[in-house]
């Protein structure tokens, strides 16, 4: 799944470690989500979006989810 | 976080106790090794060595755990990192895919069984130790694969 996490992080000059600490996860998980290897749970997606002050749809690209 | 702090304190007490027990058993093992009869078989020596190695490993690991947890307890960020690492959803998924929670319990039980069996039948001892090593190696392999894929 594509996300805007990296872009949003760069805008705010935030490291993966700092974001992970804020949203209650590990740096490795943030890396995996950014490169699309791992799909975050609803709770983690909400925490990340909430941290950036955006909605889940604004951070995560759900266009792939519509493909059957 | 306060609840986790209490949990960490409890773990420190447990690990400290384990270290003390391991040290006591280690000292006892060192002195009992001096009383090995001249006609002792190689298998008997191997089992004693295995037990001593196991005790020392438990002692060293417990000591490292105490130091690590104490450091985390004195540093709010380190404590939060530890909390995040333990509650990380991706790591939980990887661990469960590698069958780690159950495998750790069965491995410990099998090692205990191997040590007890070693006093009666050396073949059973070797078989159980080989089985534990094999299942731990497979689990570690699955975990590594999952970590690179997820």
Backbone of each chain as ProteinMPNN parsed JSONL, in Angstrom:
{"seq_chain_A": "XXXXXXXXXXXXXXXXXXXXXXXXXXXXXXXXXXXXXXXXXXXXXXXXXXXXXXXXXXXXXXXXXXXX", "coords_chain_A": {"N_chain_A": [[0.835, -1.206, 0.0], [0.521, 2.203, -0.866], [1.849, 5.104, 0.742], [1.819, 8.409, 2.297], [3.621, 8.905, 4.198], [6.47, 9.19, 4.323], [6.871, 11.531, 2.859], [5.397, 13.365, 4.406], [6.836, 13.236, 6.74], [9.297, 14.25, 5.956], [8.569, 16.862, 5.376], [8.057, 17.822, 7.909], [10.486, 17.537, 9.05], [11.158, 15.168, 10.44], [12.381, 12.256, 12.002], [12.356, 8.685, 11.321], [12.543, 7.254, 13.644], [11.699, 9.102, 15.573], [9.046, 9.495, 14.808], [8.09, 6.911, 15.147], [8.316, 6.635, 17.906], [6.436, 8.48, 18.755], [4.008, 7.467, 17.792], [3.836, 5.015, 18.932], [5.22, 2.698, 17.995], [7.781, 0.712, 16.259], [10.918, 1.76, 14.726], [11.563, 0.138, 12.579], [9.086, -0.81, 11.767], [7.865, 1.494, 10.822], [9.537, 1.961, 8.643], [8.944, -0.322, 7.09], [6.236, 0.174, 6.521], [6.426, 2.519, 5.057], [7.835, 1.682, 2.75], [6.033, -0.004, 1.709], [5.932, -2.673, 2.409], [4.613, -3.608, 4.597], [1.301, -3.508, 5.805], [-0.298, -1.185, 7.703], [-2.208, -1.578, 10.752], [-5.654, -0.698, 11.458], [-5.752, 0.824, 13.778], [-3.067, 1.694, 14.104], [-2.759, 3.084, 11.72], [-4.618, 5.094, 12.123], [-3.429, 6.398, 14.317], [-1.065, 7.362, 13.16], [-2.053, 9.054, 11.139], [-3.508, 10.826, 12.718], [-1.442, 11.946, 14.172], [-0.199, 13.509, 12.246], [-2.187, 15.269, 11.83], [-4.135, 14.735, 9.959], [-6.554, 12.934, 7.884], [-7.109, 9.359, 7.696], [-7.368, 8.558, 5.029], [-6.052, 10.591, 3.741], [-3.439, 10.109, 4.247], [-2.902, 7.416, 3.699], [-2.993, 5.464, 0.732], [-5.71, 4.156, -0.69], [-6.39, 3.128, -3.132], [-5.593, 0.706, -4.285], [-6.987, -1.107, -2.789], [-9.509, -1.292, -3.813], [-9.376, -2.953, -5.926], [-10.345, -6.083, -7.142]], "CA_chain_A": [[0.0, 0.0, 0.0], [1.307, 3.444, -0.925], [1.513, 6.07, 1.8], [2.508, 9.709, 2.203], [4.323, 9.077, 5.484], [7.828, 9.7, 4.098], [6.723, 12.926, 2.422], [4.947, 14.151, 5.564], [7.953, 13.257, 7.679], [10.32, 15.171, 5.424], [8.023, 18.217, 5.544], [8.162, 18.196, 9.326], [11.872, 17.212, 9.447], [10.973, 14.169, 11.495], [13.024, 10.974, 11.666], [11.494, 7.502, 11.499], [12.636, 6.932, 15.072], [10.857, 10.048, 16.319], [7.647, 9.203, 14.487], [7.777, 5.629, 15.791], [8.167, 6.882, 19.344], [5.198, 9.224, 18.967], [2.803, 6.686, 17.482], [3.872, 3.759, 19.674], [5.688, 1.538, 17.22], [9.239, 0.715, 16.117], [11.439, 2.387, 13.502], [11.501, -0.87, 11.51], [7.708, -0.885, 11.284], [7.647, 2.705, 10.011], [10.253, 1.709, 7.38], [8.169, -1.301, 6.322], [5.002, 0.816, 6.027], [6.83, 3.494, 4.028], [8.222, 1.016, 1.49], [4.881, -0.802, 1.267], [6.082, -4.099, 2.743], [3.671, -3.942, 5.663], [0.104, -2.666, 5.859], [-0.591, -0.867, 9.108], [-3.563, -1.876, 11.235], [-6.511, 0.489, 11.497], [-5.364, 1.631, 14.946], [-1.792, 2.363, 13.831], [-3.016, 4.05, 10.636], [-5.298, 6.232, 12.757], [-2.441, 7.111, 15.149], [-0.142, 8.088, 12.266], [-2.813, 10.149, 10.514], [-3.834, 11.771, 13.789], [-0.212, 12.656, 14.522], [0.048, 14.523, 11.222], [-3.372, 16.132, 11.785], [-4.839, 14.436, 8.707], [-7.408, 11.748, 7.969], [-6.409, 8.148, 7.23], [-7.369, 8.575, 3.548], [-5.083, 11.58, 3.263], [-2.081, 9.571, 4.458], [-2.792, 6.104, 3.044], [-3.638, 5.376, -0.581], [-6.537, 2.942, -0.702], [-6.838, 2.81, -4.499], [-5.346, -0.722, -4.536], [-7.957, -1.9, -2.031], [-10.747, -1.442, -4.592], [-9.17, -3.989, -6.946], [-10.742, -7.427, -6.686]], "C_chain_A": [[0.876, 1.265, 0.0], [0.874, 4.391, 0.202], [2.268, 7.384, 1.578], [3.373, 9.964, 3.442], [5.71, 9.715, 5.293], [7.788, 11.193, 3.766], [6.349, 13.837, 3.614], [6.053, 14.288, 6.611], [8.997, 14.28, 7.276], [9.866, 16.625, 5.625], [8.241, 18.731, 6.959], [9.562, 17.93, 9.905], [11.886, 16.238, 10.638], [11.657, 12.863, 11.089], [12.032, 9.831, 11.891], [11.417, 7.129, 12.978], [11.694, 7.811, 15.894], [9.377, 9.771, 16.074], [7.2, 7.916, 15.187], [7.507, 5.814, 17.277], [6.829, 7.566, 19.64], [3.946, 8.375, 18.768], [2.806, 5.293, 18.139], [4.224, 2.537, 18.852], [7.215, 1.578, 17.104], [9.648, 1.379, 14.785], [11.313, 1.426, 12.316], [10.098, -0.961, 10.908], [7.388, 0.326, 10.402], [8.313, 2.515, 8.641], [9.416, 0.778, 6.493], [6.896, -0.689, 5.742], [5.347, 1.776, 4.879], [7.161, 2.828, 2.691], [7.104, 0.087, 0.967], [4.981, -2.288, 1.551], [5.031, -4.538, 3.752], [2.492, -2.967, 5.638], [-0.262, -2.452, 7.328], [-2.017, -1.247, 9.481], [-4.352, -0.569, 11.279], [-6.083, 1.424, 12.637], [-4.067, 2.405, 14.666], [-1.962, 3.417, 12.728], [-3.678, 5.305, 11.207], [-4.301, 7.068, 13.552], [-1.513, 7.954, 14.279], [-0.848, 9.296, 11.653], [-3.11, 11.241, 11.535], [-2.608, 12.591, 14.176], [0.062, 13.782, 13.529], [-1.132, 15.493, 11.086], [-4.166, 15.944, 10.497], [-5.768, 13.24, 8.914], [-6.623, 10.545, 7.423], [-6.295, 8.164, 5.698], [-6.349, 9.553, 2.983], [-3.645, 11.08, 3.398], [-1.879, 8.263, 3.681], [-3.591, 6.087, 1.746], [-4.397, 4.044, -0.668], [-6.979, 2.526, -2.105], [-6.646, 1.323, -4.832], [-6.416, -1.601, -3.881], [-9.25, -2.13, -2.809], [-10.625, -2.515, -5.662], [-9.519, -5.359, -6.395], [-9.963, -8.492, -7.438]], "O_chain_A": [[1.835, 1.375, 0.763], [-0.302, 4.464, 0.561], [3.211, 7.46, 0.791], [3.799, 11.09, 3.697], [6.076, 10.652, 6.002], [8.55, 11.996, 4.305], [6.91, 14.917, 3.793], [6.182, 15.318, 7.272], [9.508, 15.051, 8.089], [10.657, 17.495, 5.989], [8.561, 19.899, 7.179], [9.783, 18.082, 11.107], [12.526, 16.464, 11.665], [11.519, 12.42, 9.949], [11.011, 9.994, 12.559], [10.364, 6.741, 13.487], [10.991, 7.335, 16.785], [8.562, 9.805, 16.996], [6.102, 7.833, 15.738], [6.582, 5.221, 17.832], [6.177, 7.272, 20.641], [2.952, 8.537, 19.477], [1.892, 4.497, 17.925], [3.611, 1.478, 18.989], [7.868, 2.38, 17.77], [8.844, 1.531, 13.865], [10.999, 1.838, 11.2], [9.937, -1.162, 9.704], [6.726, 0.2, 9.371], [7.736, 2.86, 7.609], [9.207, 1.048, 5.31], [6.517, -0.992, 4.611], [4.648, 1.832, 3.867], [6.811, 3.344, 1.63], [7.239, -0.522, -0.094], [4.213, -3.08, 1.006], [4.611, -5.695, 3.763], [2.67, -1.761, 5.471], [-0.499, -3.398, 8.079], [-2.917, -1.239, 8.641], [-3.788, 0.519, 11.153], [-6.056, 2.645, 12.481], [-3.97, 3.599, 14.947], [-1.383, 4.501, 12.797], [-3.344, 6.427, 10.827], [-4.317, 8.296, 13.479], [-1.208, 9.101, 14.604], [-0.319, 10.407, 11.646], [-2.979, 12.431, 11.246], [-2.715, 13.781, 14.471], [0.499, 14.868, 13.911], [-1.067, 16.439, 10.301], [-4.794, 16.881, 10.005], [-5.771, 12.615, 9.974], [-5.594, 10.713, 6.768], [-5.249, 7.824, 5.145], [-5.844, 9.364, 1.877], [-2.743, 11.583, 2.728], [-0.825, 8.037, 3.086], [-4.701, 6.614, 1.666], [-3.801, 2.967, -0.714], [-7.848, 1.667, -2.25], [-7.442, 0.746, -5.573], [-6.71, -2.697, -4.357], [-10.003, -3.055, -2.503], [-11.624, -2.944, -6.24], [-9.054, -5.751, -5.325], [-10.156, -9.683, -7.196]]}, "seq_chain_B": "XXXXXXXXXXXXXXXXXXXXXXXXXXXXXXXXXXXXXXXXXXXXXXXXXXXXXXXXXXXXXXXXXXXXXXXXXXXXXXXXXXXXXXXXXXXXXXXXXXXXXXXXXXXXXXXXXXXXXXXXXXXXXXXXXXXXXXXXXXXXXXXXXXXXXX", "coords_chain_B": {"N_chain_B": [[1.628, 3.73, 31.05], [2.722, 3.613, 33.558], [1.9, 1.216, 34.542], [3.383, -0.498, 32.959], [5.892, 0.193, 33.822], [5.843, -0.855, 36.413], [5.687, -3.524, 35.739], [8.172, -3.885, 34.513], [9.829, -3.453, 36.719], [9.145, -5.682, 38.224], [10.113, -7.651, 36.549], [12.832, -7.125, 36.716], [13.361, -7.881, 39.341], [12.787, -10.61, 39.158], [14.685, -11.446, 37.222], [17.019, -10.799, 38.595], [16.867, -12.561, 40.734], [17.038, -14.959, 39.33], [19.612, -14.714, 38.333], [21.088, -14.861, 40.687], [20.465, -17.472, 41.53], [21.54, -18.902, 39.389], [24.245, -18.247, 39.659], [24.779, -19.399, 42.169], [24.259, -22.117, 41.588], [26.17, -22.449, 39.625], [28.574, -22.1, 41.029], [28.366, -24.292, 42.729], [28.442, -26.291, 40.786], [31.035, -26.002, 39.784], [32.583, -26.801, 41.976], [31.614, -29.395, 42.279], [32.476, -30.55, 39.974], [35.107, -31.054, 40.412], [35.08, -33.35, 41.817], [34.77, -35.451, 40.089], [34.773, -38.854, 39.249], [37.556, -40.976, 38.283], [36.899, -42.958, 36.484], [34.803, -41.948, 35.038], [32.46, -41.639, 32.37], [32.607, -40.336, 28.959], [30.164, -39.363, 28.151], [28.889, -38.751, 30.572], [30.458, -36.65, 31.391], [29.89, -34.895, 29.329], [27.19, -34.318, 29.745], [27.339, -33.055, 32.246], [28.883, -30.848, 31.523], [27.151, -29.664, 29.695], [25.009, -28.962, 31.348], [26.325, -27.145, 33.019], [27.06, -25.205, 31.184], [24.526, -24.379, 30.38], [23.508, -23.329, 32.773], [25.304, -21.22, 33.173], [24.757, -19.711, 30.879], [22.104, -18.965, 31.364], [22.51, -17.427, 33.655], [24.212, -15.342, 32.686], [22.579, -14.216, 30.678], [20.411, -13.374, 32.252], [21.671, -11.462, 33.821], [22.411, -9.566, 31.901], [19.87, -8.841, 31.102], [18.917, -7.636, 33.456], [20.602, -5.371, 33.619], [19.911, -4.07, 31.236], [17.15, -3.586, 31.612], [17.23, -1.994, 33.894], [18.512, 0.277, 32.962], [16.586, 1.142, 31.149], [14.55, 1.744, 32.883], [15.478, 3.978, 34.155], [15.475, 5.871, 32.224], [13.233, 7.71, 30.45], [12.682, 7.768, 27.663], [13.968, 5.474, 26.698], [12.488, 3.589, 28.045], [10.02, 3.929, 26.85], [10.66, 3.182, 24.251], [11.24, 0.507, 24.657], [8.728, -0.371, 25.501], [7.248, 0.137, 23.189], [8.525, -1.636, 21.442], [7.841, -4.084, 22.52], [5.113, -4.056, 22.218], [4.691, -3.763, 19.547], [2.856, -4.061, 16.608], [3.653, -5.242, 14.156], [5.918, -6.76, 14.816], [4.707, -8.493, 16.59], [3.094, -9.952, 14.869], [5.052, -11.168, 13.272], [6.384, -12.709, 15.191], [4.324, -14.424, 15.928], [3.901, -15.745, 13.525], [6.279, -17.119, 13.285], [5.893, -18.895, 15.24], [6.717, -18.408, 17.809], [5.85, -17.856, 20.635], [4.79, -20.302, 21.656], [6.754, -22.102, 20.916], [8.978, -21.324, 22.417], [8.215, -22.075, 24.982], [7.892, -24.876, 24.679], [10.505, -25.524, 23.983], [11.994, -24.931, 26.307], [10.809, -26.757, 28.068], [11.534, -29.127, 26.791], [14.314, -29.044, 27.021], [14.605, -29.248, 29.779], [13.518, -31.79, 30.08], [15.402, -33.185, 28.6], [17.712, -32.93, 30.158], [16.951, -34.328, 32.462], [16.408, -36.832, 31.319], [18.942, -37.445, 30.469], [20.282, -38.561, 32.616], [19.438, -41.143, 32.577], [19.306, -42.199, 29.964], [21.465, -41.679, 27.418], [21.095, -41.435, 24.689], [18.506, -40.501, 24.371], [18.826, -38.021, 25.508], [20.62, -36.74, 23.673], [18.952, -36.782, 21.421], [16.751, -35.199, 22.198], [18.022, -32.735, 22.668], [18.986, -32.216, 20.104], [16.555, -32.01, 18.761], [15.466, -29.727, 19.963], [17.351, -27.793, 19.196], [16.987, -27.922, 16.439], [14.291, -27.097, 16.136], [14.447, -24.52, 17.144], [16.217, -23.364, 15.354], [14.767, -23.524, 12.971], [12.591, -21.89, 13.624], [13.922, -19.443, 14.006], [14.844, -19.069, 11.42], [12.418, -18.831, 9.979], [11.493, -16.523, 11.188], [13.427, -14.676, 10.376], [12.983, -14.682, 7.594], [10.346, -13.714, 7.518], [10.8, -11.195, 8.616], [12.233, -9.945, 6.617], [10.408, -9.923, 4.605], [8.217, -8.529, 5.581]], "CA_chain_B": [[3.081, 3.538, 31.152], [3.029, 3.279, 34.961], [1.666, -0.232, 34.66], [4.542, -1.133, 32.317], [7.03, 0.439, 34.725], [5.73, -1.855, 37.493], [5.999, -4.804, 35.096], [9.629, -3.9, 34.32], [10.422, -3.625, 38.053], [8.918, -7.087, 38.586], [11.036, -8.435, 35.711], [14.185, -6.93, 37.265], [13.439, -8.725, 40.544], [12.82, -12.004, 38.683], [15.977, -11.686, 36.563], [18.057, -10.759, 39.639], [16.747, -13.844, 41.437], [17.538, -15.985, 38.416], [21.068, -14.553, 38.283], [21.632, -15.378, 41.952], [20.318, -18.94, 41.5], [22.514, -19.404, 38.412], [25.588, -18.109, 40.252], [24.882, -20.417, 43.221], [24.369, -23.418, 40.922], [27.461, -22.443, 38.918], [29.629, -22.341, 42.032], [28.203, -25.694, 43.14], [28.89, -27.136, 39.664], [32.504, -25.933, 39.712], [33.144, -27.642, 43.039], [31.247, -30.795, 42.08], [33.267, -31.06, 38.839], [36.41, -31.519, 40.927], [34.891, -34.679, 42.395], [34.424, -36.419, 39.037], [35.631, -40.041, 39.383], [38.469, -41.219, 37.166], [36.271, -43.85, 35.497], [33.605, -41.306, 34.482], [32.402, -41.745, 30.91], [32.591, -39.067, 28.239], [28.772, -38.915, 28.147], [28.617, -38.131, 31.869], [31.148, -35.368, 31.332], [29.177, -34.031, 28.383], [25.955, -33.848, 30.394], [27.744, -32.072, 33.264], [29.3, -29.656, 30.786], [25.945, -29.062, 29.114], [24.286, -28.335, 32.456], [27.104, -25.994, 33.46], [26.911, -24.205, 30.122], [23.146, -23.879, 30.439], [23.403, -22.49, 33.984], [26.071, -20.0, 32.92], [24.025, -18.929, 29.877], [20.944, -18.361, 32.047], [23.052, -16.393, 34.534], [24.697, -14.192, 31.903], [21.413, -13.584, 30.041], [19.645, -12.685, 33.298], [22.439, -10.291, 34.226], [22.278, -8.598, 30.806], [18.482, -8.36, 31.17], [18.812, -6.711, 34.599], [21.276, -4.115, 33.241], [19.096, -3.442, 30.178], [15.897, -3.098, 32.187], [17.552, -0.898, 34.833], [18.791, 1.459, 32.124], [15.299, 1.584, 30.605], [13.755, 2.283, 33.994], [15.995, 5.309, 34.512], [15.38, 6.761, 31.064], [11.835, 7.678, 29.962], [12.642, 7.452, 26.222], [14.343, 4.054, 26.556], [11.348, 2.811, 28.54], [8.973, 4.001, 25.818], [11.139, 2.371, 23.115], [11.059, -0.888, 25.088], [7.277, -0.607, 25.487], [6.841, 0.084, 21.774], [9.093, -2.855, 20.862], [7.071, -5.23, 23.018], [3.719, -3.98, 21.766], [4.656, -3.452, 18.117], [1.958, -5.011, 15.924], [4.379, -5.992, 13.116], [6.751, -7.762, 15.504], [3.795, -9.498, 17.148], [2.694, -10.806, 13.736], [6.223, -11.971, 12.892], [6.597, -13.704, 16.258], [3.28, -15.461, 15.888], [4.131, -16.55, 12.314], [7.416, -18.012, 13.569], [5.44, -19.794, 16.31], [7.621, -18.216, 18.952], [5.415, -17.996, 22.037], [4.637, -21.717, 22.019], [8.038, -22.77, 20.694], [9.867, -21.022, 23.548], [7.78, -22.904, 26.117], [8.215, -26.287, 24.404], [11.971, -25.681, 23.994], [12.427, -24.969, 27.713], [10.352, -28.041, 28.612], [12.336, -30.194, 26.188], [15.666, -28.982, 27.605], [14.491, -29.818, 31.136], [13.322, -33.228, 29.872], [16.678, -33.737, 28.114], [18.644, -33.03, 31.298], [16.491, -35.435, 33.316], [16.599, -38.079, 30.56], [20.378, -37.671, 30.365], [20.741, -39.419, 33.715], [19.017, -42.53, 32.332], [19.619, -42.648, 28.604], [22.196, -40.613, 26.718], [20.55, -41.276, 23.323], [17.32, -39.631, 24.513], [19.376, -36.688, 25.769], [21.105, -36.176, 22.402], [17.815, -36.606, 20.519], [15.969, -34.04, 22.637], [18.81, -31.515, 22.432], [18.995, -31.993, 18.645], [15.213, -31.558, 18.386], [15.324, -28.332, 20.416], [18.185, -26.952, 18.312], [16.363, -27.882, 15.113], [13.076, -26.271, 16.137], [14.84, -23.121, 17.343], [16.824, -22.906, 14.101], [13.676, -23.328, 11.997], [11.844, -20.705, 14.057], [14.759, -18.268, 13.719], [14.837, -18.918, 9.962], [11.098, -18.298, 9.583], [11.434, -15.14, 11.678], [14.271, -13.86, 9.481], [12.288, -14.553, 6.306], [9.203, -12.824, 7.748], [11.278, -9.829, 8.849], [12.651, -9.326, 5.359], [9.229, -9.76, 3.749], [7.224, -7.61, 6.159]], "C_chain_B": [[3.495, 3.152, 32.574], [2.911, 1.775, 35.206], [2.87, -0.994, 34.089], [5.788, -0.984, 33.187], [7.046, -0.594, 35.864], [6.121, -3.238, 36.971], [7.519, -4.966, 34.94], [10.333, -4.127, 35.653], [10.312, -5.082, 38.492], [9.895, -7.992, 37.81], [12.463, -8.325, 36.235], [14.38, -7.836, 38.475], [13.595, -10.197, 40.14], [14.183, -12.358, 38.071], [17.12, -11.675, 37.577], [18.067, -12.077, 40.404], [17.34, -14.982, 40.625], [19.063, -15.945, 38.324], [21.699, -15.16, 39.539], [21.587, -16.907, 41.984], [21.37, -19.539, 40.563], [23.933, -19.345, 38.964], [25.805, -19.198, 41.306], [25.076, -21.808, 42.604], [25.703, -23.56, 40.196], [28.605, -22.747, 39.86], [29.588, -23.805, 42.481], [28.747, -26.631, 42.049], [30.409, -27.162, 39.562], [33.131, -26.853, 40.752], [32.82, -29.119, 42.834], [32.022, -31.413, 40.912], [34.616, -31.62, 39.307], [36.308, -32.938, 41.482], [34.514, -35.746, 41.36], [35.343, -37.635, 39.162], [36.467, -40.28, 38.129], [37.834, -42.077, 36.074], [35.011, -43.241, 34.88], [33.633, -41.372, 32.956], [32.386, -40.36, 30.269], [31.177, -38.473, 28.249], [28.433, -38.192, 29.445], [29.253, -36.738, 31.924], [30.433, -34.378, 30.439], [27.921, -33.457, 29.027], [26.282, -32.793, 31.456], [28.132, -30.748, 32.602], [28.112, -28.908, 30.218], [25.17, -28.314, 30.197], [25.002, -27.065, 32.912], [26.975, -24.846, 32.446], [25.541, -23.552, 30.155], [22.967, -22.923, 31.619], [24.107, -21.154, 33.756], [25.34, -19.088, 31.922], [22.843, -18.222, 30.522], [21.416, -17.2, 32.93], [23.459, -15.145, 33.77], [23.52, -13.452, 31.257], [20.581, -12.802, 31.051], [20.339, -11.395, 33.71], [22.309, -9.178, 33.175], [20.873, -7.98, 30.835], [18.321, -7.343, 32.296], [19.408, -5.351, 34.224], [20.418, -3.338, 32.233], [17.821, -2.828, 30.759], [16.127, -1.935, 33.15], [17.8, 0.405, 34.07], [17.476, 2.038, 31.599], [14.46, 2.262, 31.681], [14.188, 3.7, 34.374], [15.897, 6.321, 33.371], [13.988, 6.613, 30.439], [11.747, 7.267, 28.488], [12.95, 5.971, 25.992], [13.198, 3.143, 27.0], [10.236, 2.778, 27.494], [9.354, 3.155, 24.601], [10.928, 0.887, 23.418], [9.577, -1.282, 25.033], [6.793, -0.77, 24.044], [7.306, -1.213, 21.112], [8.277, -4.081, 21.283], [5.642, -5.25, 22.508], [3.583, -3.69, 20.281], [3.86, -4.517, 17.367], [2.684, -5.849, 14.863], [5.226, -7.098, 13.757], [5.897, -8.875, 16.101], [3.38, -10.483, 16.063], [3.84, -11.742, 13.35], [6.454, -13.081, 13.912], [5.564, -14.82, 16.167], [3.429, -16.337, 14.639], [5.264, -17.551, 12.536], [7.086, -18.98, 14.702], [6.209, -19.626, 17.596], [7.032, -18.367, 20.36], [5.357, -19.456, 22.49], [5.98, -22.455, 21.941], [9.022, -22.534, 21.849], [9.516, -21.911, 24.735], [8.176, -24.365, 25.885], [9.73, -26.521, 24.446], [12.498, -25.798, 25.42], [12.047, -26.318, 28.328], [11.195, -29.2, 28.076], [13.753, -30.229, 26.742], [15.652, -29.598, 29.005], [14.363, -31.347, 31.026], [14.632, -33.888, 29.442], [17.657, -33.938, 29.267], [18.255, -34.205, 32.199], [16.758, -36.778, 32.616], [18.073, -38.465, 30.463], [20.933, -38.579, 31.449], [20.428, -40.901, 33.466], [19.465, -43.061, 30.964], [20.229, -41.505, 27.798], [21.631, -40.365, 25.306], [19.34, -40.34, 23.35], [17.774, -38.187, 24.715], [19.803, -36.017, 24.463], [19.938, -35.877, 21.459], [17.021, -35.356, 20.892], [16.715, -32.732, 22.385], [18.831, -31.183, 20.936], [17.636, -31.46, 18.181], [14.997, -30.096, 18.774], [16.111, -27.404, 19.499], [17.543, -26.808, 16.938], [15.141, -26.967, 15.121], [13.391, -24.788, 16.363], [15.442, -22.542, 16.064], [15.748, -22.632, 13.055], [12.895, -22.057, 12.33], [12.618, -19.419, 13.74], [14.779, -17.995, 12.211], [13.538, -18.309, 9.471], [10.99, -16.832, 9.988], [12.237, -14.21, 10.761], [13.588, -13.614, 8.141], [11.131, -13.562, 6.439], [9.66, -11.371, 7.912], [11.724, -9.157, 7.564], [11.453, -9.083, 4.435], [8.24, -8.729, 4.273], [7.815, -6.261, 6.565]], "O_chain_B": [[4.49, 2.454, 32.772], [3.683, 1.164, 35.946], [3.316, -1.993, 34.654], [6.618, -1.887, 33.282], [8.093, -1.128, 36.23], [6.788, -4.014, 37.656], [8.074, -6.034, 35.198], [11.301, -4.882, 35.732], [11.249, -5.648, 39.054], [10.425, -8.964, 38.349], [13.218, -9.298, 36.207], [15.42, -8.478, 38.623], [14.415, -10.927, 40.697], [14.756, -13.411, 38.355], [18.076, -12.44, 37.448], [19.126, -12.639, 40.688], [18.043, -15.846, 41.148], [19.723, -16.981, 38.249], [22.7, -15.872, 39.469], [22.543, -17.556, 42.408], [22.007, -20.541, 40.885], [24.725, -20.266, 38.768], [26.855, -19.838, 41.348], [25.936, -22.577, 43.035], [26.291, -24.64, 40.153], [29.493, -23.541, 39.548], [30.62, -24.465, 42.599], [29.415, -27.623, 42.339], [31.003, -28.205, 39.289], [34.076, -27.587, 40.464], [33.625, -29.992, 43.162], [32.208, -32.628, 40.852], [35.183, -32.523, 38.693], [37.311, -33.642, 41.603], [34.005, -36.81, 41.712], [36.564, -37.479, 39.179], [36.11, -39.827, 37.041], [38.173, -41.954, 34.897], [34.229, -43.958, 34.257], [34.677, -41.188, 32.33], [32.18, -39.349, 30.94], [31.001, -37.258, 28.34], [27.773, -37.153, 29.431], [28.662, -35.786, 32.432], [30.368, -33.184, 30.734], [27.619, -32.273, 28.882], [25.602, -31.772, 31.56], [27.754, -29.672, 33.066], [28.063, -27.678, 30.25], [24.73, -27.183, 29.993], [24.368, -26.04, 33.161], [26.805, -23.684, 32.813], [25.406, -22.341, 29.981], [22.363, -21.858, 31.491], [23.581, -20.095, 34.1], [25.304, -17.868, 32.088], [22.598, -17.042, 30.272], [20.804, -16.132, 32.95], [23.102, -14.03, 34.148], [23.463, -12.223, 31.282], [20.102, -11.707, 30.756], [19.694, -10.368, 33.922], [22.122, -8.008, 33.511], [20.7, -6.779, 30.627], [17.669, -6.314, 32.121], [18.803, -4.309, 34.477], [20.225, -2.129, 32.356], [17.463, -1.695, 30.438], [15.323, -1.005, 33.217], [17.36, 1.48, 34.478], [17.272, 3.252, 31.6], [13.75, 3.231, 31.414], [13.388, 4.507, 34.846], [16.209, 7.498, 33.552], [13.616, 5.539, 29.965], [10.853, 6.513, 28.103], [12.285, 5.301, 25.201], [12.966, 2.081, 26.422], [9.597, 1.749, 27.276], [8.507, 2.498, 23.995], [10.499, 0.116, 22.56], [9.224, -2.371, 24.582], [6.035, -1.686, 23.725], [6.577, -1.814, 20.323], [8.058, -4.996, 20.49], [5.03, -6.31, 22.378], [2.486, -3.403, 19.803], [4.143, -5.711, 17.469], [2.373, -7.027, 14.686], [5.239, -8.234, 13.283], [6.295, -10.039, 16.122], [3.319, -11.69, 16.295], [3.64, -12.937, 13.131], [6.687, -14.236, 13.554], [5.885, -16.0, 16.308], [3.124, -17.529, 14.678], [5.219, -18.679, 12.043], [7.924, -19.799, 15.079], [6.346, -20.563, 18.382], [7.683, -18.969, 21.214], [5.822, -19.796, 23.578], [6.295, -23.305, 22.774], [9.794, -23.422, 22.213], [10.4, -22.436, 25.412], [8.726, -25.014, 26.775], [10.189, -27.575, 24.886], [13.337, -26.649, 25.714], [12.851, -26.944, 29.018], [11.528, -30.131, 28.809], [14.331, -31.302, 26.916], [16.546, -30.358, 29.377], [15.002, -32.094, 31.767], [14.94, -35.004, 29.86], [18.339, -34.96, 29.354], [19.108, -34.975, 32.64], [17.259, -37.725, 33.223], [18.416, -39.645, 30.385], [21.925, -39.278, 31.241], [21.05, -41.789, 34.049], [19.929, -44.193, 30.829], [19.577, -40.494, 27.535], [21.679, -39.247, 24.795], [19.173, -39.498, 22.468], [17.185, -37.254, 24.168], [19.412, -34.886, 24.174], [19.93, -34.85, 20.78], [16.66, -34.556, 20.029], [16.125, -31.746, 21.946], [18.709, -30.021, 20.548], [17.564, -30.578, 17.325], [14.418, -29.323, 18.011], [15.609, -26.363, 19.074], [17.547, -25.729, 16.345], [14.972, -26.151, 14.215], [12.698, -23.912, 15.845], [15.211, -21.38, 15.729], [15.808, -21.632, 12.34], [12.58, -21.255, 11.45], [12.045, -18.437, 13.268], [14.737, -16.843, 11.779], [13.542, -17.389, 8.653], [10.469, -16.005, 9.24], [11.794, -13.114, 10.418], [13.602, -12.502, 7.615], [10.951, -12.686, 5.594], [9.013, -10.443, 7.426], [11.61, -7.939, 7.427], [11.466, -8.177, 3.602], [7.505, -8.121, 3.495], [7.095, -5.396, 7.063]]}, "name": "protein", "num_of_chains": 2, "seq": "XXXXXXXXXXXXXXXXXXXXXXXXXXXXXXXXXXXXXXXXXXXXXXXXXXXXXXXXXXXXXXXXXXXXXXXXXXXXXXXXXXXXXXXXXXXXXXXXXXXXXXXXXXXXXXXXXXXXXXXXXXXXXXXXXXXXXXXXXXXXXXXXXXXXXXXXXXXXXXXXXXXXXXXXXXXXXXXXXXXXXXXXXXXXXXXXXXXXXXXXXXXXXXXXXXXXXXXXXX"}
